Amino acid sequence: MIVPGHAYEVVPFRHLEKAMENYDVIVLGAGGVGSAAAYHLARRGAKVLGIDQFPGGHDRGSSHGETRVIRQAYFEHPDYVPLLLRAYELWRELEQEAGVDLLRQVGLVQIGRQQTLIRKA
């Protein structure tokens, strides 16, 4: 994948040795986290190579599928909330750059027993 206006591409692992001579940064793993890291490095001017064991669009990753959830109600620890708020901003920036709607905000209901952690939070 080439990001328009940025030097970011994903190539098969077998080409790693040659690639090491031509890039500022090599990101191993081009799933959700790896591709985001590569994208933002490229936006900052680095020539970036993302390497993944599978071709783009495969169905073997944890990010595979048509739906995902992102939420601001993060009961694990309040330190996550500023990171999540920034994630929403970054999703909107990516939508503007790509010219595609990527994030659809809808309601979320979490149901559990009264004594569960979610209920207490």
Stockholm file with secondary structure:
# STOCKHOLM 1.0

chainA/1-121         MIVPGHAYEVVPFRHLEKAMENYDVIVLGAGGVGSAAAYHLARRGAKVLGIDQFPGGHDRGSSHGETRVIRQAYFEHPDYVPLLLRAYELWRELEQEAGVDLLRQVGLVQIGRQQTLIRKA
#=GR chainA/1-121 SS CCCTTSCEEEEEGGGHHHHTTTCSEEEECCSHHHHHHHHHHHHTTCCEEEEESSCTTCSCSTTCSSCCCCCSCCTTCTTHHHHHHHHHHHHHHHHHHHTSCCCCCCCCCCCCCTTSHHHHC
#=GC SS_cons         CCCTTSCEEEEEGGGHHHHTTTCSEEEECCSHHHHHHHHHHHHTTCCEEEEESSCTTCSCSTTCSSCCCCCSCCTTCTTHHHHHHHHHHHHHHHHHHHTSCCCCCCCCCCCCCTTSHHHHC
//
